Amino acid sequence: MWLIPSVTAFVTSVLIHAVAMRVGERAVAVATFVAIAAVTGLALIAYCVRSYGLTPATVAATLSFAFACEFYVFLFTLVGNSVSFGLLAKLATHPLEATEIAAFDRAEAMVVRRFEQLERTNLITSGPDGLRLTSRGRRVARIFSFLHLLFGRPNRWVSGTDEADNAA
């Protein structure tokens, strides 16, 4: 019966996230969901420990909840930033001409959209002297630099190498 509380906690997290994203003016989708899921996950763990004790059922409920949350974050970030999804959504509204397809998602448009997202999430700010990192943006950059180092991956943005960031 450990699956029922796990699924209930996950569905609750998703529903609260949906409401929070519609109510929150500048809510950051991933961070908002992580905060909601953390609280819901702690409540799930407390419930399972009280109901089942420290048993494999508690671990199973916790891990299945964590997996579902990770999969949810993966899906909504994939859909939100996917060029393929954008193209399919446009095609669902009307047939596209060759010129529309060619202009659909030029690299410049993707970069502009990404900068808008970074500004909305308070990682960068724009001013008369150009774009600058906020203190939050500096923290994120330090974290990513550490992760590059930790995983032994060259940071092609800093090192100047044009090596593709693949899984090989």
TAKA-V906998 format. One record per backbone hydrogen bond with DSSP energy under -1.0 kcal/mol. NH is the residue of the N-H (numbers start at 0). CO is the residue of the C=O. Records with the same first field share a line. If there is no record, write none. Layout:
NH: CO, CO
This chain:
5: 1
6: 2
7: 3
8: 4
9: 5
10: 6
11: 7
12: 8
13: 9
14: 10
15: 11
16: 12
17: 13
18: 14
19: 15
20: 16
21: 17
22: 18
23: 19
31: 27
32: 28
33: 29
34: 30
35: 31
36: 32
37: 33
38: 34
39: 35
40: 36
41: 37
42: 38
43: 39
44: 40
45: 41
46: 42
47: 43
48: 44
49: 45
50: 46
51: 47
52: 48
54: 52
58: 54
59: 55
60: 56
61: 57
62: 58
63: 59
64: 60
65: 61
66: 62
67: 63
68: 64
69: 65
70: 66
71: 67
72: 68
73: 69
74: 70
75: 71
76: 72
77: 73
78: 74
79: 75
80: 76
85: 81
86: 82
87: 83
88: 84
89: 85
90: 86
91: 87
92: 89
93: 89
100: 96
101: 97
102: 98
109: 105
110: 106
111: 107
112: 108
113: 109
114: 110
115: 111
116: 112
117: 113
118: 114
119: 115
120: 116
121: 118
122: 117
123: 117
124: 131
126: 129
129: 126
131: 124
133: 122
137: 133
138: 134
139: 135
140: 136
141: 137
142: 138
143: 139
144: 140
145: 141
146: 142
147: 143
148: 144
149: 145
150: 146
151: 148
152: 147
155: 153
158: 154
165: 163
